[in-house]
Amino acid sequence: MWFLRQRRRARASVNAACAAFVTRGEPVLLFMRSQAVAGRRRRELAAARLGSEYLHELLRASQAVEQPVFLVPVAIFRGKGFRRKESRLATLLYSVQDAPGEAKRLFNYLWNAEETQLTLGREIVLGHFIEEYPRESEDRLVRRLARALQIFLYREERLVWGPALLPRRLVRRQVLRDPEMVRLVRRIAAERGVTRARVWRETRGYFGEMAANFNGLYFGILEAVFNWLWKRVFSGLEIIGLERVIDSVKEHPVVLVPCHRSHFDYLILSYIFHLNYLSPPHIAAGNNLSFWPLGPLFRGAGAFFIRRTFDDNELYKMVFRKYLAFLIREGYTQEFFIEGGRTRTGKILTPRLGMLTALVNAFIQGVRRDLYFVPISIHYGRIPEEEAYRREVAGEEKEPESLSGLLRARSVLSRRYGTAYVSFAEPISLGAALGPLRERFQSGFGDPPVEEEKRRFIRRLGFRLLREVNAAAVAGATPISATALLAAPRAACRIEEFIAAAIALVGLLRAKEVRLTASLERNVDLNFRESLDWLTNGGLVERLVDSNGVVIHVPTEKRTSLDFYKNTTIHFFLVPSLLTCALLADVPLGALRGHLSWWLDLYRWEFPLPEREQLNAEIGRWLAYYREAGALLGDAAVADHPVVRATAGVLENFREAYLIAARTVAANQEWPIALPSLTKRMQRQFRTSLLLDEVRKPEGGSMITFGNALSRLAELGHVAVTRGGRAGRERWVERGPTFDRLPELIQHFRG
């Protein structure tokens, strides 16, 4: 009893001292939870919350002084990482959920002295706060204040630590005990005539193959490797717009949707989050990356592995759906690549909607009030996979990921790849995007018309995400140099022509308010000398000298590599290039919208297209720009103006590829024909046409572009693509209902 009385007296003395400091106008540091506890049970933590006792004294003191009293919430985090529930190591980490003792605090200060984050919230003016609730008692005011502070602390904790990470066995239990999962296991066991235990074993196997397993040791290993590797191969890292994500993470779960150009994409976002005291994301990765030793490391850093195709495997689909629903329900940050795989051409790929559909379906079922998608653009000065992409675009088979392939990739360490830029776009609220459709999709689940409407919504959302990724992209010196060189009418150009074209392209970017990298800004001032040196030293261009000065030449074997960088910003020049070609073809101004719409529709497999209702306004803006720049006089383009010369050939390689694809299909006599055989014929025809000077852009002979052209020809009805062979994996091409109209299309291509 004597001990308890002494503690009460000491506490009362501290309370009085707190009020006295406030009365004298001196600052006070108030810990909402400062008493050490023996355990981590909720009752003990609640008993340790002593801040409310001081709030009583603060309220009284604020009314006794003339000057305003400000209450500023402060969140302190020591160390970076994630919380793992039921982990002994977690007791060494300090967060707002803990009420640590003095020894633990001292340990954390020493252990994490260089990794301490302090966040200040918006101040509360106590006088105004009291006036806002004039009829409430002191106890109710204290509760309101305490709640406001606790909400701030909770949101900051969620930002840094994220939701508690459950052990994998508990996650499996929650995912597999879902009632819908139980019913499916029973039905499949009955249909197969096997025991339920056998089906459950299969289900647990799918979960083990798929689920992430955050591990602090593995995450630390990857961080050390990444830090070492990054400094060897890249010059720097610039992050743009991360604060938008921070604001969203505090409120709702976030799904990161980056473009996918390199294997470095898997690591760079986790590294950025870790570097900025944010809970790292769960990353959806293809199971081709689950090979040893990277598979376990990636899984320990938050990756979960999914198959490229589910092959109508109901059980696997259900495990996947329920695992995603668990991640959303618990509020974990997720990351997935909407393109499905890495782009080999530099352009963003047509969206693969499987993952997006699963996320939308889980959200519609009401697991969370809202969910934010964050489009992200990742831009590299150069990419380590450059040579591998060149081979694959030429038609060679992709080399499977493996340990031997990883060891052979050591050569990337011998080269520098410039600066990487990561740009975060404005988050998109799924709740706001759905609006009243959420209730309709939920109540009409399984109804064919409603499901079709939902599929259309998801497709629109997918393309919206791609457009936002493109809009967030930065423009660098290498892509602009590549565009100026490859859009030139010949394989070589004089340096004066190159500089004029590059500066004209920068002018278009500025008119579109695109963010320029520091390197590009610097090169504009230096007439692109730095960029040319970079490309020359990298073996992508040759600098020749003749009697009239310097000539820049792009060797044929390097045009595909340079085309990758051109394509990273080609979407910024899509409408201007089509507009220039239309003006040079004497298309009347009143017919421009229809003309451009035809070409945009043709290239729908190549680019995320602008909204149709916005096209007229965009054409009008560019016409005004052309007139102001002097590239348009009256209704005619000035052919030798730098803007016209720079943009006329930007899309020429696509026109040539689609022309050759249509010609090859029209001339083919063997039907049906295997799709790979037909695209190889297109490639052979393209090479022959290059020799005959019928086409002039070697980079147009891409197997990927031929595949896209064939997909568009199928949509137009000129051909029909069917599946056959073992398990329907082989694709065959036959004549389509509008096959006889191919000559009209070919004539349109030729202008």
Buried (B, 14 or more C-beta within 10 A) or exposed (E): EEEEEEEEEEBEEEBEEBBEBBBEEEEBEBBBBBBBBEEEEEEBBEEBBBBBBBBBBBBEBBEEBEEEBEBEBBBBBBBBBBBBEEBEEBEBBBBBBBBBBEEBBEBBEEBBEEEBBEBEBEEBBBBEBBEEEEEEEEEEBBBBBBEBBBEBBBBBBBBBBBBBBBBBEEBBEBBBEBEEBEEBBEEBBEEEEEEBEEBBEBBEEBBEBBBBBBBBEBBEBBBEEBEEBBEEBBEEBEBBBBEBBBEBBBBBBBBBBBBBBBBBBBBBBBBBBBBBBBBBBBBBBBBBBBBEEBBBBBBBBBBBBBBEEEEEBEBBBBBBBBBBBBBBBBBBBBBBBBBBEBBBBBBBBBBBBBBBBBBBBBBBBEBBEBBBBBBBBBBBBBBBBBEBBBBBBEBEEEEEBEEEEEEEEEEBEEEBBBBBBBBBBBBBBBBEBBEEBBEBBBEBEEEEEBEEBBEEBBBEBBBBBBBBBBBBBBBBBBBBBBBBBBBBEEBBBBBEBBBBBBBBBBBBBEBBEBBBBBBBEBBBEEBBEBBBEBBEEBEBBBEEEEEEEEBBBBBEEBBBBBBBBBBBBBBBBBBBBBBBBBBBEEBEEEEBBEBBBEBBEBBBBBBBBBEEEEBEEBBEEBBEBBEEBEBBEEEEBBEEBBBBBBBBBBBBBBBBBBBBBBBBBBEBEEEBBBBBEBBBBBBEBBEEBBEEEBBBBBBBBBBBBBBBBBBBBBBBEBBBBEEEEEEEEEBBBEBBEBBEBBEEBBEBBEE
